[in-house]
Amino acid sequence: MNWLQVADLADLPDGRPVRVVAAGHSLVLVRIGATVRACEAVCPHKYGPLDQGEVVEGRLKCPLHEATFDLATGLPDEAWAGRLPVFEVRVEGGSVQVRGG
C-alpha cells in the first residue's frame, strides 16, 4: 500500500476535525498535539458528517446522534453506533500522509 500526502501538519488546528479527500475518498483528520488520526468522514451509524463533530479526550463525537468513537481504534462507546474505519497516519517533514490502496 502507498502513502498518500493529504495535508500539511501546520494546516491542521489542534483538536478540530478537518475533512480532506485522498484518492477520491473523504477522510477526517484530527490533530491532537503531535499526533494525527485519520478516519472515515461519515458516521457508520447515520452517516453524519464527522468533520462537524466534536473532539473530546481522543474521541470523536458525531454531530447527529452523539455517537462517540475512539480515534485510535475506531471502536464506539455505544455498540449500536458501529465501528468507525480508521487509517494509519505518519507525519514526515510536516507532511501528513495516510496509508492507502
C-alpha positions, 0 to 999 in steps of 0.5 A: 500500500502507498502513502498518500500526502493529504495535508500539511501538519501546520494546516491542521488546528489542534483538536478540530476535525478537518475533512480532506479527500485522498484518492477520491475518498473523504477522510477526517483528520484530527490533530491532537498535539503531535499526533494525527488520526485519520478516519472515515468522514461519515458516521457508520451509524447515520452517516453524519458528517464527522468533520462537524463533530466534536473532539473530546479526550481522543474521541470523536463525537458525531454531530447527529446522534452523539455517537462517540468513537475512539480515534485510535481504534475506531471502536464506539462507546455505544455498540449500536453506533458501529465501528468507525474505519480508521487509517494509519497516519505518519507525519514526515517533514510536516507532511501528513500522509495516510496509508492507502490502496 
